[in-house]
Structures are given as C-alpha cells and as structure tokens.
Amino acid sequence: MEIKLRGDVKGFQTDKKTGLLVPNTYFEDHNTIDSNLHEYLAYKITTNTNNYSLDNLFTTHRVPIIGDSNMDGICHCTVGDGTGINYVFDTDLNAGGDNATSYIEYYAHGEGALTLTGYLLLIYDLTEWDSTKVTAIYASYDINTSVLVGRVFHFYWKITLVGS
C-alpha cells in the first residue's frame, strides 16, 4: 500500500478588536512536503490519534513548550532550510479521519506587526531558540505578507494521507 500526502494551506488576517476578516487577506494554496513528514504521519496515524483533541505545541511568540512531538509547530524563517527563524507561532494540533483518509491539522496564529517574507515551516523539535537546533522540516510554504498592528494572522495547515 502506498501512502500519498496532500498538503493544503489557508491563511487570513482578522481585526484584533472586532474579529472580522480583513478584506483581501484570505488565501488558499498547496505546500511543499518534505520526506521527513512521511514517517511522522505514518507514526501518528498508527498511534491512536483519531479524534485527538487540540494540543498546544508552541505558545506565544518565541516561547516554545513541550507539545505532542517535543516542541514542533509552525515558525517563520527567512531561508527555507530552517535558518533565520525569527518567529514561532502559537500552534495547535488536531488529527482525525475515517477508513479512507487520515489527516493532521495545524493551526497557528500571531499578532501584528509582523513581516512574513520567506517561508512558513512546519518543523519538528525546536529544542532551543536557535535555528541550528531544528531536527527536521516537515513542510514549507513560501510567504510574502505583512501583518499590521491591530491585526491577527491565522494560518491553517492540513496534511491529508490517502492510502491507495
């Protein structure tokens, strides 16, 4: 059996006071998946993650905490190889699926002002605030956007496994 991965991303900004969507900030796209993700997701799906509740992986800006997989989540960096990490997002994890597909969802958000030029990375094991300590990059997404003060940036990353 072959496991195929499909990566989808969605992002948008909201007004911090009202919670309303900021016009022209919503986007949907696909992402680049790294080979490290195949092993991780196969492990997660076989370790009873159906209906897994939201589990905080990273807390607010630059404060990583132990989560489901030892400090993994979404961060922003200027270079796609994981160097130049300058922002770690508050990241939550959810997993689920049915007999045909399984998925892992990551939801991240951060308050402006932010300049997100470079890459959003789904990473494993940020053991210290040091980009040389990233154990593995699971997926990456090219980004070029600014988040003004008074806005919140939301990013949803869904990795779906489909068996064939």
Secondary structure, 3 states (H helix, E strand, C coil): CCEEEEEEEEEEEEECCCCCECCCCCEEEECEECCHHHHHHHHHHCCCCCCEEEEEEECCCCCECCCCCCCCEEEEECCCCCCCEEEECEEEEEEEECCCEEEEEEEEEEECCEEEEEEEEEEEEECCCCHHHEEEEEEEEEEEEEECCCEEEEEEEEEEEEEC
